[in-house]
Amino acid sequence: MYYFKKVIELALLLAIIWLSIENYTVKVSGLMVFGYEIKDTSVVFVVFTALISGALISAFFSALKEWKIVRDNKKTVKDLKTNIKELEARLNLESSELKKEILSLKEIVKNGK
């Protein structure tokens, strides 16, 4: 998938370079953007504007996805820390109970001799 994406990016770059060389003087008239008419505009400007706006939208959604991943990871880490504390408490309790049992067995063995 990585190489496929890079090939597409290279093809787009070559297309942009070709468009900018061949069509720099070609103008677009009557272009409507959000209800406003843009007077004679270069095709290259339209393509670059579309690419920049697409990159900004892509970056926004990428950042949003990363933010959600970080938020989920923080929640998971918090839950794991809570589980570790509970397990340590349970281990300490069992350890102290076993120490008491060992001491009582030692006393029984001492008294039995």
C-alpha positions in Angstrom: 0.0 0.0 0.0 2.9 2.4 0.8 4.4 2.0 -2.7 1.1 2.3 -4.3 0.5 5.6 -2.5 4.0 6.9 -3.5 3.4 6.0 -7.2 0.1 7.9 -7.2 1.8 10.9 -5.5 4.6 10.8 -8.2 2.0 10.6 -11.0 0.1 13.6 -9.5 3.3 15.5 -9.2 4.2 14.8 -12.8 0.7 15.8 -13.9 1.0 19.1 -12.0 4.3 19.9 -13.5 3.0 19.1 -17.0 -0.1 21.1 -16.4 1.8 24.1 -15.1 4.1 24.1 -18.2 1.5 23.4 -20.8 -1.4 25.4 -19.5 0.1 28.3 -17.6 -1.6 30.8 -20.0 -4.9 29.0 -20.2 -7.5 30.8 -18.2 -10.8 29.6 -16.7 -13.7 32.0 -16.7 -17.0 31.7 -15.0 -15.7 29.5 -12.2 -18.1 29.5 -9.2 -16.8 28.8 -5.7 -19.3 28.9 -2.8 -21.6 31.1 -4.9 -19.0 33.6 -5.9 -17.8 33.9 -9.5 -14.1 34.0 -9.9 -13.0 36.0 -12.9 -10.3 34.9 -15.4 -8.2 32.5 -13.3 -5.2 30.3 -14.4 -5.8 26.6 -14.6 -2.6 26.1 -12.6 -3.9 28.3 -9.8 -7.1 26.3 -9.7 -5.2 23.0 -9.5 -2.8 24.2 -6.9 -5.6 25.6 -4.8 -7.5 22.3 -5.0 -4.4 20.4 -4.0 -3.6 22.7 -1.1 -7.2 22.5 0.2 -7.2 18.7 -0.2 -3.9 18.5 1.7 -5.4 20.7 4.5 -8.5 18.6 4.8 -6.5 15.4 4.8 -4.1 16.8 7.5 -7.1 17.7 9.6 -8.7 14.3 9.5 -5.3 12.6 10.0 -4.7 14.8 13.1 -8.2 13.9 14.3 -7.5 10.2 13.9 -4.2 10.5 15.7 -5.9 12.4 18.5 -8.5 9.7 18.9 -5.7 7.0 19.0 -3.8 8.9 21.6 -6.9 9.4 23.7 -7.7 5.7 23.5 -4.1 4.8 24.4 -4.2 7.1 27.5 -7.4 5.4 28.6 -5.8 2.0 28.1 -2.7 3.0 30.0 -4.8 4.3 32.9 -6.8 1.1 33.1 -3.6 -1.0 33.0 -2.1 1.1 35.8 -5.3 0.5 37.9 -5.1 -3.2 37.2 -1.4 -3.3 38.2 -2.2 -1.6 41.5 -5.0 -4.0 42.2 -2.8 -7.0 41.4 0.1 -5.7 43.6 -2.3 -5.2 46.5 -3.7 -8.7 46.1 -0.2 -10.1 45.8 0.9 -8.3 49.0 -2.1 -9.6 50.8 -1.5 -13.1 49.7 2.2 -12.8 50.6 1.4 -11.6 54.1 -1.1 -14.4 54.6 1.4 -17.0 53.4 4.1 -15.5 55.7 1.7 -15.8 58.7 1.0 -19.4 57.7 4.7 -20.3 57.4 5.3 -18.8 60.8 2.5 -20.7 62.3 3.8 -23.9 60.7 7.3 -23.2 62.1 5.8 -22.8 65.6 3.9 -26.1 65.2 7.1 -27.8 64.1 9.1 -26.3 67.0 6.4 -27.3 69.5 6.2 -30.8 68.0 9.8 -31.6 68.7 
